[in-house]
């Protein structure tokens, strides 16, 4: 299961081929990303109901989401090693094992007593969190190993955006399955069964294709992990993209976790908050499905990034005022804007990051950027929870100060990606090299 292709022992021109079996692994990445994200937001979507079942505060329920994000950071070094040293299959197998263990630990925690065993549920949640980097950081590595340049953005989009799709399912289905505190164990049981079914096919995945899909894949020099990290640290273009990527991923995670608490002080129900969260993700998936194939054909990564980032910042600014209108339409419109822009940006930014950091292997930039986003996401949830209330003229539990904090930081990060491509021309990228071959 080595992560490298064997060098060709021939003077003939190498043959590049795409295999239909590549879709098997892509589908498995989709399934795992769905169940991991669904597991992450299991309790956030029904935070009030969950707090009543476990007899803890909503702030304690927030720690189920926060701990999950911090677990991502803890597992990131192992993820980076696994993806750099071995084929993507190894990472997928590790993730599958952790998903199985974590989900059934959570279920055991809900059945341990009348009000469950909350610490055991936290342990299970953290175990699932440890699995997330192994599947969330794999799409760029997998698409680079199995797809050519005309399909990588779409493949990365399909696998990466399955993660928020799982979040949408959690936001939408959670309130339907957990209609009362006593139904929380059943909610966790259903998710555990679905996760088990989704994880088992991982053991039958192929490792790497017999021949590489493109010249860029076969000709990338083998760099040590230390050398790769050094190249990232000294690459200004990487920082201009990675820093805002981490910040916007962090706020998306925080908003997904706290959306019910954003809206509840203004008399919105858990069902309405769930629909808002599902709309955030559903519109994003549709927008990305339209935008990603266009980027694959036009290679307009940079222009797309510079259009979408300001839209995201505008969305977070509008979100400050939307809950206070007490209008579902206002909330739904801003969620649709944030979802459409954020999801379209995600695969485009990941693939452009691989291009501007070539010949660094894709998983290095992906894991480091995702880890920063998850770490900041956990930190932002803690900060935003601490900013609850304290705004004159707003309901006692209003999160308006948290929304202002979110918008300010989003706008501070805005100039960085707008500087991409300016000044000294970057070195030749992955796709340009392929075009010249």
C-alpha positions, -999 to +999 in steps of 0.1 A: +000+000+000+029+023-007+019+058-017+043+060-046+042+046-081+070+022-091+094+038-116+090+025-151+118+002-162+115+012-199+126+039-223+091+039-239+068+068-234+047+061-203+010+052-207-016+072-188-050+057-182-082+063-162-098+033-145-135+030-138-127+015-104-117+050-093-153+058-087-155+030-061-130+047-039-146+081-046-180+068-035-165+054-003-149+087+005-183+103+000-200+078+024-174+082+051-174+120+049-212+120+052-214+098+083-184+115+100-200+150+096-235+137+105-220+122+137-203+156+144-236+175+144-257+148+160-263+168+192-258+203+179-289+201+157-310+193+188-289+211+215-319+219+237-333+184+236-299+169+241-291+191+271-325+180+287-317+144+282-282+145+296-291+170+323-263+194+312-261+229+299-262+238+262-226+250+266-217+215+277-234+202+245-213+226+225-182+208+238-193+177+219-187+197+187-157+215+200-140+184+212-146+168+178-128+196+161-099+196+185-096+158+179-090+165+142-059+185+151-046+158+174-049+132+146-035+155+118+002+145+122-008+108+119-030+117+089-002+136+072+022+106+077-003+080+065-013+100+033+023+109+026+038+074+032+010+052+019-019+051-005-052+068+004-067+034+012-047+032+045-062+065+057-097+053+046-093+021+066-081+039+097-111+063+095-136+035+091-123+017+122-125+049+143-160+057+130-172+022+140-157+024+175-167+060+182-203+056+171-210+025+193-193+041+222-217+070+219-246+047+218-234+029+249-231+063+266-267+071+259-279+037+273-257+036+304-284+051+326-317+070+325-299+102+316-270+085+298-233+087+306-222+121+292-184+115+296-186+083+277-205+101+249-177+127+248-151+099+245-171+084+216-174+118+199-137+124+202-129+090+187-151+099+157-133+133+156-100+115+153-113+098+121-123+130+104-088+142+091-082+108+075-112+112+051-115+150+050-079+155+039-079+126+015-099+139-015-070+160-031-046+130-026-072+106-040-081+128-070-044+133-078-038+095-077-068+084-097-080+114-118-066+135-146-065+173-146-099+175-164-117+158-135-097+166-103-117+196-091-150+178-096-137+147-078-123+168-050-156+186-048-177+155-047-157+139-019-150+171+001-186+184-001-200+151+011-187+162+045-211+192+048-238+171+032-236+149+063-240+180+083-271+190+064-286+155+071-278+160+107-294+194+108-325+183+090-331+148+103-319+152+139-349+173+150-372+148+132-358+118+150-352+134+184-386+150+191-382+146+229-353+140+253-361+102+256-356+098+218-320+109+219-307+073+223-327+062+193-312+090+173-277+079+182-286+042+174-298+050+139-267+070+131-245+042+144-262+017+122-259+039+091-222+046+099-215+009+102-231+001+068-211+030+053-178+020+068-176-017+059-170-014+021-137+004+029-119-030+033-125-039-003-111-007-019-082-008-045-050+008-034-035+027-063-042+024-101-018+002-120-007+032-141-008+069-132-037+090-147-015+119-159+021+131-163+019+153-132+011+124-110+039+102-123+066+128-125+062+145-091+095+142-073+094+123-041+100+148-013+105+141+024+078+153+047+102+177+063+112+192+030+076+195+019+067+214+051+097+237+046+085+245+010+050+253+024+063+276+051+085+295+027+057+298+000+039+332+004+012+322-021+003+293+002-001+315+032-023+340+013-047+312+005-043+288+035-050+315+062-084+327+049-092+291+040-087+281+077-107+311+090-137+305+067-137+268+074-136+276+111-166+300+109-185+275+088-180+249+115-189+273+143-220+285+125-231+249+118-226+240+155-243+271+169-271+279+144-298+267+167-284+290+194-282+319+169-319+316+162-335+303+194-335+336+213-356+351+186-383+324+189-372+302+160-378+265+166-352+237+164-370+225+132-366+260+116-330+262+127-325+227+112-340+238+079-317+269+079-287+246+084-298+222+057-304+251+034-269+265+041-255+231+029-281+222+003-277+254-017-239+251-014-239+216-028-260+227-058-238+257-064-206+237-062-221+210-086-225+238-111-193+257-105-167+228-101-171+213-136-168+248-151-135+253-132-123+219-144-128+230-180-117+267-177-089+264-150-102+297-137-093+289-101-079+323-092-107+344-107-132+322-089-115+326-055-114+364-059-151+365-066-163+341-040-143+353-009-159+388-008-194+372-011-186+351+020-175+381+039-207+400+029-228+370+040-213+370+075-219+407+077-256+403+069-259+374+093-254+398+122-288+413+115-308+384+101-319+367+133-331+400+148-356+405+119-374+374+132-380+367+095-374+331+083-370+345+048-341+367+059-324+339+077-328+315+048-315+340+022-283+347+041-278+310+047-282+303+010-257+330+001-231+317+026-236+281+015-234+288-022-202+309-019-185+287+007-191+254-010-181+267-044-149+280-030-139+249-011-128+225-038-115+253-060-093+266-032-080+230-023-071+223-059-055+257-065-035+252-033-021+219-047-012+237-079+006+266-063+025+243-039+036+217-066+057+196-063+046+192-027+023+162-024-014+172-022-020+158+012+005+181+029-012+214+020-046+198+025-040+184+060-022+215+073-050+238+060-078+216+073-061+212+107-058+249+111-095+253+101-106+227+126-084+241+154-098+276+148-133+262+146-130+248+181-115+280+194-142+302+177-170+281+192-155+286+227-151+324+221-186+328+205-202+308+233-185+332+258-199+362+239-235+350+245-258+378+257-247+412+269-261+432+240-285+460+251-320+457+235-315+420+225-329+388+241-309+376+271-293+346+253-287+365+221-255+356+201-253+390+184-219+398+199-206+364+186-220+372+151-202+406+152-170+389+161-175+364+133-181+391+107-151+413+118-126+384+116-141+374+082-135+408+068-100+411+083-091+379+063-106+392+031-076+410+016-053+380+017-067+359-011-072+391-032-034+394-032-029+360-048-011+361-082+002+396-077+039+404-078+065+378-087+052+350-110+049+317-092+068+287-103+052+264-128+023+245-114+010+210-117-015+216-145+009+238-165+035+210-163+010+185-175+000+207-205+036+210-216+042+172-214 
